[in-house]
């Protein structure tokens, strides 16, 4: 039993995945260093998440007034809060298409996320992986085994990547992009980086009561995040 625990600790020396000793792969007969993943297919798909702005796309973390008031977002900057998140939920949307915004209440924190921080992409909400407190290796196991906090099993695990264009083809359902908030963690191959907050997006839903609540939420967000730019859709 002791040997088994020792092997497990060695195999999961980082939170999610140990950095491979060999950083070289061979693609089309040429040795090169991957940007994001040692898996060529995963590398190709993660690359499609670069420069979302150039395609009028963005990733945002939805926030409601209730969520804001009951969380650290009301006391600290959003970037500091995100930096301590192992995994959190975002959604992909298009600036030019308000109907692509999957959340129905609140606003969205627009985030600058490097592709290596993306854990998995899903056509509908799947929930965060189970993060037990009895073992520091539980999160890594849950990601690989696909064990959600609700106990639902995600077939094939959480590490699944679709391209942004593929994800947006699924209309009338809320997509979910799970992201690693902590920097200097290995999810695929490259180390995760700090996530920056670019602004906040508000969607005009022709509901004056919700709109007043959303503007009040933005006012409170800007207290902790001075200069936060506001985008309207």
Backbone as CSV, one residue per row, in Angstrom:
resi,resn,N_x,N_y,N_z,CA_x,CA_y,CA_z,C_x,C_y,C_z
1,UNK,0.830,-1.205,0.000,0.000,0.000,0.000,0.862,1.252,0.000
2,UNK,1.952,1.213,0.770,2.854,2.361,0.814,3.460,2.634,-0.543
3,UNK,3.880,1.560,-1.247,4.456,1.726,-2.578,3.451,2.329,-3.533
4,UNK,2.183,1.928,-3.424,1.143,2.444,-4.305,0.937,3.930,-4.083
5,UNK,0.907,4.348,-2.817,0.749,5.770,-2.512,1.931,6.568,-3.017
6,UNK,3.122,5.999,-2.892,4.323,6.678,-3.360,4.287,6.877,-4.863
7,UNK,3.842,5.843,-5.582,3.755,5.947,-7.041,2.710,6.974,-7.454
8,UNK,1.580,7.011,-6.729,0.532,7.967,-7.037,1.015,9.390,-6.827
9,UNK,1.742,9.611,-5.743,2.262,10.944,-5.460,3.246,11.387,-6.528
10,UNK,4.069,10.457,-6.985,5.040,10.782,-8.028,4.350,11.090,-9.344
11,UNK,3.311,10.319,-9.662,2.618,10.483,-10.946,1.799,11.757,-10.999
12,UNK,1.404,12.268,-9.833,0.579,13.478,-9.805,1.266,14.561,-8.994
13,UNK,2.521,14.807,-9.306,3.326,15.737,-8.523,2.847,17.171,-8.649
14,UNK,2.141,17.505,-9.726,1.531,18.823,-9.834,0.045,18.661,-9.622
15,UNK,-0.695,19.775,-9.553,-2.123,19.706,-9.278,-2.861,18.883,-10.309
16,UNK,-2.541,19.077,-11.569,-3.288,18.412,-12.623,-2.464,17.418,-13.407
17,UNK,-1.281,17.822,-13.837,-0.470,16.911,-14.637,0.989,17.335,-14.553
18,UNK,1.856,16.370,-14.342,3.280,16.657,-14.255,3.810,17.053,-15.626
19,UNK,4.752,17.981,-15.660,5.351,18.393,-16.922,6.180,17.250,-17.483
20,UNK,5.940,16.853,-18.741,6.721,15.772,-19.337,8.186,16.144,-19.435
21,UNK,9.055,15.167,-19.218,10.491,15.426,-19.290,10.928,15.712,-20.713
22,UNK,10.302,15.048,-21.687,10.661,15.238,-23.088,9.696,16.219,-23.726
23,UNK,10.166,17.401,-24.062,9.299,18.429,-24.608,9.296,18.440,-26.122
24,UNK,9.940,17.468,-26.746,10.015,17.428,-28.201,9.012,16.440,-28.771
25,UNK,8.382,16.845,-29.863,7.532,15.932,-30.609,7.954,15.997,-32.062
26,UNK,7.513,14.999,-32.818,7.870,14.962,-34.224,6.613,15.134,-35.050
27,UNK,6.512,16.233,-35.750,5.358,16.516,-36.585,5.820,16.637,-38.027
28,UNK,5.250,15.806,-38.891,5.594,15.821,-40.313,7.094,15.631,-40.523
29,UNK,7.701,14.809,-39.667,9.113,14.490,-39.849,10.066,15.504,-39.267
30,UNK,9.554,16.571,-38.650,10.421,17.610,-38.106,10.229,17.689,-36.598
31,UNK,11.348,17.739,-35.890,11.281,17.862,-34.435,10.919,19.290,-34.070
32,UNK,9.975,19.464,-33.166,9.586,20.801,-32.743,9.011,20.730,-31.337
33,UNK,8.868,21.875,-30.714,8.300,21.957,-29.384,6.867,22.452,-29.497
34,UNK,5.896,21.711,-28.990,4.498,22.150,-29.094,4.245,23.387,-28.242
35,UNK,3.249,24.175,-28.613,2.895,25.356,-27.840,2.022,25.002,-26.639
36,UNK,1.122,24.036,-26.853,0.123,23.774,-25.828,0.032,22.318,-25.376
37,UNK,0.132,21.370,-26.313,-0.100,19.968,-25.969,0.811,19.047,-26.760
38,UNK,1.163,17.906,-26.157,1.951,16.885,-26.846,1.097,16.077,-27.821
39,UNK,-0.223,16.147,-27.652,-1.142,15.466,-28.561,-1.362,16.363,-29.779
40,UNK,-0.970,15.943,-30.981,-1.082,16.797,-32.176,-2.503,17.304,-32.432
41,UNK,-3.510,16.446,-32.229,-4.889,16.872,-32.466,-5.321,17.920,-31.450
42,UNK,-4.935,17.692,-30.191,-5.267,18.649,-29.141,-4.516,19.956,-29.349
43,UNK,-3.278,19.852,-29.774,-2.476,21.042,-30.081,-3.151,21.887,-31.156
44,UNK,-3.627,21.231,-32.203,-4.276,21.941,-33.304,-5.553,22.634,-32.841
45,UNK,-6.330,21.949,-32.015,-7.587,22.523,-31.547,-7.362,23.670,-30.557
46,UNK,-6.389,23.520,-29.682,-6.100,24.607,-28.742,-5.615,25.854,-29.471
47,UNK,-4.897,25.659,-30.561,-4.403,26.795,-31.343,-5.555,27.637,-31.885
48,UNK,-6.703,27.018,-32.148,-7.844,27.764,-32.685,-8.448,28.723,-31.659
49,UNK,-8.024,28.607,-30.398,-8.528,29.512,-29.363,-7.657,30.749,-29.195
50,UNK,-6.678,30.907,-30.060,-5.870,32.123,-30.058,-6.652,33.261,-30.734
51,UNK,-6.375,34.485,-30.311,-6.871,35.691,-30.999,-8.377,35.658,-31.244
52,UNK,-9.153,35.397,-30.204,-10.608,35.384,-30.352,-11.145,36.744,-30.790
53,UNK,-10.508,37.822,-30.336,-10.955,39.170,-30.699,-10.988,39.377,-32.209
54,UNK,-10.030,38.783,-32.897,-9.958,38.948,-34.350,-11.162,38.337,-35.052
55,UNK,-11.862,37.442,-34.358,-13.050,36.798,-34.935,-14.327,37.287,-34.258
56,UNK,-14.218,38.396,-33.523,-15.374,38.996,-32.868,-15.972,38.075,-31.805
57,UNK,-15.117,37.247,-31.184,-15.562,36.303,-30.167,-14.949,36.649,-28.815
58,UNK,-15.572,36.160,-27.750,-15.018,36.392,-26.415,-15.445,35.284,-25.462
59,UNK,-14.648,35.096,-24.413,-14.977,34.191,-23.309,-15.338,35.039,-22.094
60,UNK,-16.431,34.705,-21.443,-16.861,35.494,-20.294,-17.345,34.594,-19.165
61,UNK,-17.106,35.059,-17.953,-17.598,34.371,-16.753,-18.843,35.106,-16.274
62,UNK,-20.014,34.454,-16.282,-21.248,35.130,-15.872,-21.279,35.414,-14.376
63,UNK,-21.791,36.592,-14.027,-21.892,37.000,-12.624,-23.271,37.615,-12.395
64,UNK,-23.965,37.162,-11.376,-25.230,37.774,-10.973,-24.992,38.621,-9.727
65,UNK,-25.955,39.468,-9.399,-25.821,40.310,-8.217,-25.716,39.458,-6.957
66,UNK,-26.518,38.403,-6.877,-26.472,37.517,-5.706,-25.099,36.863,-5.571
67,UNK,-24.574,36.397,-6.692,-23.247,35.766,-6.691,-22.181,36.758,-6.247
68,UNK,-22.274,37.978,-6.756,-21.290,39.003,-6.404,-21.300,39.285,-4.908
69,UNK,-22.472,39.504,-4.349,-22.585,39.889,-2.943,-22.151,38.788,-1.986
70,UNK,-22.256,37.532,-2.422,-21.933,36.411,-1.534,-20.544,35.825,-1.784
71,UNK,-19.756,36.464,-2.649,-18.446,35.912,-2.994,-17.334,36.923,-2.748
72,UNK,-16.106,36.480,-2.959,-14.944,37.355,-2.799,-14.901,38.463,-3.838
73,UNK,-15.705,38.365,-4.887,-15.732,39.419,-5.907,-16.151,40.760,-5.315
74,UNK,-16.892,40.729,-4.205,-17.341,41.971,-3.570,-16.268,42.587,-2.690
75,UNK,-15.159,41.864,-2.495,-14.118,42.345,-1.584,-12.742,42.480,-2.227
76,UNK,-12.550,41.851,-3.387,-11.231,41.841,-4.020,-11.379,42.042,-5.518
77,UNK,-10.267,42.279,-6.186,-10.328,42.416,-7.635,-10.672,41.069,-8.262
78,UNK,-11.340,41.126,-9.393,-11.744,39.891,-10.076,-10.527,39.061,-10.472
79,UNK,-9.458,39.722,-10.891,-8.255,38.987,-11.300,-7.638,38.227,-10.138
80,UNK,-7.647,38.827,-8.950,-7.102,38.139,-7.775,-7.959,36.935,-7.393
81,UNK,-9.275,37.074,-7.515,-10.177,35.964,-7.185,-9.983,34.822,-8.172
82,UNK,-9.927,35.153,-9.459,-9.765,34.135,-10.503,-8.444,33.392,-10.340
83,UNK,-7.411,34.111,-9.918,-6.081,33.517,-9.787,-6.049,32.387,-8.762
84,UNK,-7.023,32.356,-7.870,-7.068,31.314,-6.845,-8.075,30.211,-7.175
85,UNK,-8.675,30.283,-8.360,-9.649,29.262,-8.770,-8.939,28.106,-9.471
86,UNK,-9.143,26.898,-8.974,-8.599,25.734,-9.669,-9.283,25.583,-11.021
87,UNK,-10.597,25.512,-11.008,-11.390,25.411,-12.237,-12.622,26.299,-12.083
88,UNK,-12.963,27.045,-13.130,-14.199,27.826,-13.095,-14.837,27.824,-14.480
89,UNK,-16.081,28.261,-14.524,-16.871,28.162,-15.749,-16.888,29.472,-16.529
90,UNK,-16.779,29.359,-17.849,-16.955,30.495,-18.747,-17.847,30.048,-19.899
91,UNK,-18.246,31.007,-20.725,-19.017,30.694,-21.923,-18.458,31.478,-23.096
92,UNK,-18.568,30.893,-24.275,-18.125,31.535,-25.509,-19.309,32.239,-26.155
93,UNK,-19.085,33.471,-26.618,-20.143,34.226,-27.289,-19.529,35.122,-28.357
94,UNK,-20.398,35.709,-29.167,-19.961,36.598,-30.240,-20.466,38.011,-29.970
95,UNK,-19.577,39.007,-30.106,-19.975,40.399,-29.902,-21.106,40.795,-30.846
96,UNK,-21.089,40.235,-32.036,-22.075,40.627,-33.044,-23.390,39.888,-32.962
97,UNK,-23.531,38.997,-31.992,-24.747,38.193,-31.897,-25.188,38.053,-30.443
98,UNK,-26.025,38.977,-29.948,-26.480,38.900,-28.558,-27.143,37.569,-28.212
99,UNK,-27.751,36.919,-29.207,-28.419,35.642,-28.954,-27.431,34.540,-28.597
100,UNK,-26.138,34.769,-28.875,-25.129,33.747,-28.559,-24.754,33.737,-27.086
101,UNK,-25.152,34.780,-26.349,-24.847,34.850,-24.915,-25.739,33.856,-24.176
102,UNK,-25.162,32.847,-23.525,-25.974,31.776,-22.940,-26.605,32.093,-21.589
103,UNK,-26.071,33.083,-20.855,-26.658,33.335,-19.541,-27.880,34.249,-19.684
104,UNK,-28.840,34.092,-18.787,-30.103,34.827,-18.872,-30.206,35.949,-17.846
105,UNK,-29.324,35.954,-16.856,-29.326,37.006,-15.835,-27.905,37.454,-15.572
106,UNK,-27.781,38.702,-15.099,-26.462,39.198,-14.729,-25.645,39.663,-15.918
107,UNK,-24.350,39.821,-15.664,-23.421,40.313,-16.677,-22.304,39.289,-16.855
108,UNK,-21.424,39.575,-17.794,-20.311,38.666,-18.032,-18.976,39.375,-17.920
109,UNK,-18.059,38.817,-17.142,-16.699,39.344,-17.083,-15.939,38.822,-18.296
110,UNK,-15.535,39.724,-19.185,-14.805,39.331,-20.388,-13.355,39.066,-20.005
111,UNK,-12.867,37.887,-20.351,-11.555,37.444,-19.887,-10.589,37.215,-21.040
112,UNK,-9.340,37.545,-20.792,-8.256,37.251,-21.730,-7.611,35.953,-21.255
113,UNK,-7.937,34.859,-21.929,-7.533,33.523,-21.486,-6.606,32.891,-22.508
114,UNK,-5.441,32.467,-22.072,-4.525,31.763,-22.960,-5.044,30.349,-23.209
115,UNK,-4.851,29.813,-24.422,-5.376,28.485,-24.753,-4.961,27.389,-23.782
116,UNK,-3.742,27.468,-23.228,-3.295,26.399,-22.328,-4.080,26.372,-21.017
117,UNK,-4.833,27.440,-20.721,-5.662,27.466,-19.513,-7.003,26.764,-19.709
118,UNK,-7.350,26.457,-20.950,-8.649,25.843,-21.226,-8.594,24.349,-20.922
119,UNK,-9.412,23.927,-19.986,-9.462,22.518,-19.608,-10.337,21.717,-20.562
120,UNK,-11.538,22.210,-20.823,-12.456,21.479,-21.686,-13.573,22.365,-22.201
121,UNK,-14.136,21.990,-23.341,-15.237,22.734,-23.951,-16.425,21.792,-24.128
122,UNK,-17.628,22.313,-23.851,-18.815,21.464,-23.877,-19.994,22.231,-24.471
123,UNK,-20.849,21.529,-25.173,-21.980,22.161,-25.848,-23.098,22.533,-24.888
124,UNK,-23.034,22.045,-23.669,-24.013,22.389,-22.640,-23.316,22.316,-21.274
125,UNK,-23.864,22.972,-20.254,-23.220,22.953,-18.938,-23.050,21.535,-18.398
126,UNK,-21.859,21.240,-17.910,-21.576,19.909,-17.359,-21.236,19.956,-15.876
127,UNK,-20.949,21.149,-15.356,-20.592,21.259,-13.948,-19.105,21.078,-13.722
128,UNK,-18.620,21.627,-12.630,-17.195,21.571,-12.323,-16.796,20.183,-11.839
129,UNK,-15.524,19.809,-12.054,-15.055,18.516,-11.540,-15.051,18.497,-10.019
130,UNK,-15.286,17.312,-9.460,-15.302,17.147,-8.003,-13.932,17.479,-7.429
131,UNK,-13.948,18.328,-6.383,-12.695,18.759,-5.758,-12.742,18.362,-4.291
132,UNK,-12.388,17.125,-3.994,-12.417,16.645,-2.616,-11.351,17.302,-1.765
133,UNK,-11.578,17.325,-0.469,-10.623,17.933,0.458,-9.794,16.889,1.201
134,UNK,-10.078,15.615,0.941,-9.346,14.572,1.659,-8.005,14.268,1.017
135,UNK,-7.848,14.616,-0.251,-6.601,14.336,-0.961,-6.321,15.441,-1.961
136,UNK,-5.079,15.890,-2.025,-4.722,16.939,-2.975,-4.694,16.420,-4.405
137,UNK,-4.833,15.102,-4.567,-4.837,14.519,-5.907,-6.258,14.276,-6.423
138,UNK,-7.265,14.611,-5.613,-8.642,14.311,-5.996,-9.059,15.062,-7.258
139,UNK,-8.679,16.344,-7.374,-9.069,17.125,-8.545,-8.485,16.533,-9.815
140,UNK,-7.208,16.157,-9.764,-6.572,15.561,-10.940,-7.285,14.278,-11.340
141,UNK,-7.644,13.470,-10.352,-8.357,12.220,-10.636,-9.736,12.503,-11.225
142,UNK,-10.438,13.495,-10.669,-11.777,13.821,-11.151,-11.748,14.318,-12.586
143,UNK,-10.719,15.080,-12.935,-10.595,15.586,-14.304,-10.404,14.435,-15.281
144,UNK,-9.527,13.511,-14.940,-9.255,12.383,-15.832,-10.444,11.423,-15.898
145,UNK,-11.088,11.188,-14.750,-12.196,10.230,-14.693,-13.532,10.850,-15.078
146,UNK,-13.583,12.193,-15.141,-14.828,12.859,-15.503,-15.862,12.864,-14.398
147,UNK,-15.426,13.007,-13.143,-16.348,13.000,-12.006,-16.725,14.441,-11.655
148,UNK,-18.000,14.781,-11.820,-18.450,16.137,-11.533,-18.820,16.285,-10.067
149,UNK,-19.014,17.532,-9.636,-19.381,17.788,-8.246,-20.735,17.182,-7.897
150,UNK,-21.609,17.056,-8.882,-22.930,16.474,-8.644,-22.907,14.952,-8.662
151,UNK,-21.740,14.383,-9.011,-21.631,12.934,-9.088,-21.828,12.385,-10.485
152,UNK,-22.217,13.254,-11.417,-22.396,12.826,-12.805,-21.040,12.499,-13.417
153,UNK,-21.003,11.466,-14.250,-19.765,11.068,-14.906,-19.725,11.626,-16.329
154,UNK,-18.676,12.378,-16.633,-18.472,12.918,-17.975,-17.668,11.893,-18.761
155,UNK,-18.294,11.256,-19.722,-17.636,10.191,-20.473,-16.382,10.714,-21.168
156,UNK,-15.261,10.025,-20.928,-14.006,10.427,-21.548,-13.231,11.472,-20.770
157,UNK,-13.784,11.920,-19.630,-13.092,12.913,-18.816,-13.362,14.336,-19.271
158,UNK,-12.769,15.272,-18.560,-13.016,16.691,-18.810,-12.122,17.293,-19.893
159,UNK,-11.038,16.629,-20.211,-10.072,17.240,-21.122,-10.508,17.025,-22.578
160,UNK,-11.517,17.791,-22.998,-12.045,17.714,-24.361,-12.050,19.113,-24.966
161,UNK,-11.544,19.239,-26.162,-11.442,20.554,-26.785,-12.109,20.559,-28.156
162,UNK,-13.092,21.458,-28.319,-13.678,21.750,-29.621,-13.134,23.095,-30.079
163,UNK,-13.227,23.395,-31.358,-12.843,24.719,-31.832,-13.974,25.690,-31.485
164,UNK,-13.696,26.996,-31.403,-14.765,27.959,-31.120,-15.907,27.877,-32.126
165,UNK,-15.550,27.725,-33.388,-16.574,27.664,-34.428,-17.460,26.429,-34.271
166,UNK,-16.865,25.304,-33.910,-17.651,24.087,-33.674,-18.602,24.276,-32.498
167,UNK,-18.112,24.929,-31.452,-18.912,25.113,-30.245,-20.126,26.000,-30.504
168,UNK,-19.945,27.041,-31.317,-21.035,27.981,-31.573,-22.071,27.445,-32.552
169,UNK,-21.780,26.324,-33.178,-22.765,25.716,-34.078,-23.960,25.165,-33.310
170,UNK,-23.733,24.854,-32.028,-24.811,24.306,-31.200,-25.613,25.466,-30.613
171,UNK,-26.721,25.783,-31.243,-27.533,26.921,-30.834,-28.631,26.478,-29.864
172,UNK,-29.167,27.475,-29.168,-30.269,27.261,-28.223,-29.879,26.421,-27.009
173,UNK,-28.593,26.197,-26.819,-28.109,25.549,-25.591,-26.922,26.358,-25.083
174,UNK,-26.768,26.406,-23.772,-25.674,27.183,-23.207,-24.377,26.413,-23.194
175,UNK,-23.400,26.873,-23.963,-22.106,26.191,-23.961,-21.347,26.489,-22.673
176,UNK,-20.386,25.648,-22.361,-19.550,25.842,-21.172,-18.097,25.542,-21.519
177,UNK,-17.232,26.487,-21.180,-15.793,26.322,-21.366,-15.162,26.375,-19.983
178,UNK,-14.641,25.243,-19.535,-14.026,25.178,-18.212,-12.574,25.614,-18.297
179,UNK,-12.175,26.458,-17.363,-10.872,27.113,-17.413,-10.146,26.957,-16.082
180,UNK,-8.834,26.795,-16.160,-7.984,26.759,-14.964,-7.575,28.186,-14.622
181,UNK,-7.899,28.628,-13.409,-7.584,29.993,-13.014,-6.175,30.168,-12.478
182,UNK,-5.649,29.144,-11.845,-4.326,29.260,-11.227,-3.231,29.274,-12.290
183,UNK,-2.311,30.229,-12.211,-1.174,30.227,-13.143,-0.131,29.191,-12.734
184,UNK,0.772,28.892,-13.662,1.908,27.981,-13.425,1.470,26.554,-13.091
185,UNK,0.359,26.130,-13.687,-0.143,24.767,-13.539,-0.107,24.090,-14.900
186,UNK,0.103,22.779,-14.922,0.153,22.050,-16.193,-1.150,21.292,-16.409
187,UNK,-1.921,21.747,-17.381,-3.165,21.085,-17.742,-2.928,20.155,-18.921
188,UNK,-2.286,20.680,-19.949,-1.976,19.901,-21.145,-0.460,19.705,-21.247
189,UNK,0.252,20.786,-21.547,1.717,20.738,-21.644,2.318,22.051,-21.148
190,UNK,1.935,23.143,-21.795,2.455,24.449,-21.390,1.852,24.883,-20.057
191,UNK,2.604,25.667,-19.295,2.107,26.176,-18.022,0.959,27.156,-18.245
192,UNK,-0.051,27.071,-17.374,-1.136,28.043,-17.422,-0.604,29.421,-17.046
193,UNK,-1.300,30.445,-17.505,-0.880,31.822,-17.246,-1.965,32.576,-16.483
194,UNK,-1.590,33.734,-15.985,-2.538,34.596,-15.280,-3.615,35.052,-16.257
195,UNK,-4.842,35.075,-15.795,-5.974,35.498,-16.621,-6.288,36.962,-16.327
196,UNK,-6.412,37.746,-17.374,-6.712,39.165,-17.236,-8.186,39.435,-17.529
197,UNK,-8.756,40.386,-16.792,-10.135,40.808,-17.026,-10.113,41.997,-17.978
198,UNK,-10.758,41.848,-19.126,-10.731,42.875,-20.165,-11.880,43.865,-20.042
199,UNK,-12.963,43.433,-19.435,-14.127,44.304,-19.330,-15.330,43.525,-18.844
200,UNK,-16.488,44.156,-18.940,-17.735,43.502,-18.542,-18.762,43.754,-19.641
201,UNK,-19.526,42.723,-19.977,-20.526,42.843,-21.038,-21.922,42.765,-20.435
202,UNK,-22.790,43.653,-20.899,-24.176,43.670,-20.459,-25.059,43.456,-21.683
203,UNK,-26.072,42.627,-21.526,-26.967,42.303,-22.636,-28.320,42.959,-22.393
204,UNK,-28.770,43.750,-23.365,-30.075,44.410,-23.263,-31.169,43.398,-23.588
205,UNK,-31.917,42.994,-22.581,-32.963,41.980,-22.769,-34.367,42.596,-22.718
206,UNK,-34.459,43.910,-22.881,-35.756,44.592,-22.878,-36.538,44.323,-21.593
207,UNK,-35.813,44.228,-20.498,-36.420,44.035,-19.183,-35.834,45.107,-18.273
208,UNK,-36.603,46.155,-18.020,-36.093,47.319,-17.292,-35.638,46.969,-15.880
209,UNK,-36.350,46.057,-15.221,-35.970,45.679,-13.855,-34.623,44.965,-13.841
210,UNK,-34.446,44.007,-14.765,-33.172,43.295,-14.849,-32.054,44.234,-15.267
211,UNK,-32.374,45.179,-16.142,-31.359,46.115,-16.615,-30.860,46.992,-15.471
212,UNK,-31.766,47.466,-14.617,-31.369,48.265,-13.449,-30.482,47.446,-12.518
213,UNK,-30.842,46.190,-12.319,-30.046,45.309,-11.459,-28.654,45.096,-12.045
214,UNK,-28.596,44.920,-13.370,-27.306,44.701,-14.027,-26.412,45.932,-13.928
215,UNK,-26.996,47.121,-14.104,-26.194,48.341,-14.004,-25.723,48.569,-12.569
216,UNK,-26.536,48.193,-11.597,-26.111,48.277,-10.199,-24.953,47.325,-9.942
217,UNK,-25.027,46.131,-10.524,-23.944,45.154,-10.394,-22.661,45.687,-11.015
218,UNK,-22.765,46.311,-12.172,-21.580,46.876,-12.825,-20.967,47.970,-11.958
219,UNK,-21.816,48.804,-11.357,-21.317,49.863,-10.469,-20.517,49.258,-9.316
220,UNK,-21.028,48.181,-8.730,-20.333,47.527,-7.621,-19.044,46.852,-8.088
221,UNK,-19.081,46.246,-9.263,-17.874,45.614,-9.805,-16.766,46.638,-10.026
222,UNK,-17.145,47.833,-10.442,-16.139,48.861,-10.740,-15.537,49.464,-9.474
223,UNK,-16.187,49.247,-8.338,-15.591,49.690,-7.070,-14.327,48.887,-6.798
224,UNK,-14.401,47.567,-7.007,-13.244,46.695,-6.790,-12.338,46.625,-8.016
225,UNK,-12.870,47.008,-9.173,-12.100,46.930,-10.425,-12.187,48.265,-11.151
226,UNK,-11.502,49.292,-10.646,-11.580,50.626,-11.244,-11.181,50.607,-12.724
227,UNK,-11.916,51.367,-13.513,-11.589,51.464,-14.932,-12.102,50.310,-15.766
228,UNK,-12.914,49.439,-15.172,-13.455,48.291,-15.900,-14.328,48.781,-17.051
229,UNK,-13.958,48.420,-18.271,-14.710,48.855,-19.446,-16.016,48.084,-19.566
230,UNK,-17.050,48.781,-20.029,-18.371,48.178,-20.164,-18.734,48.082,-21.640
231,UNK,-19.157,46.885,-22.055,-19.585,46.648,-23.432,-21.063,46.283,-23.421
232,UNK,-21.821,46.897,-24.317,-23.251,46.638,-24.398,-23.575,45.845,-25.656
233,UNK,-24.484,44.887,-25.524,-24.903,44.077,-26.666,-26.422,44.171,-26.833
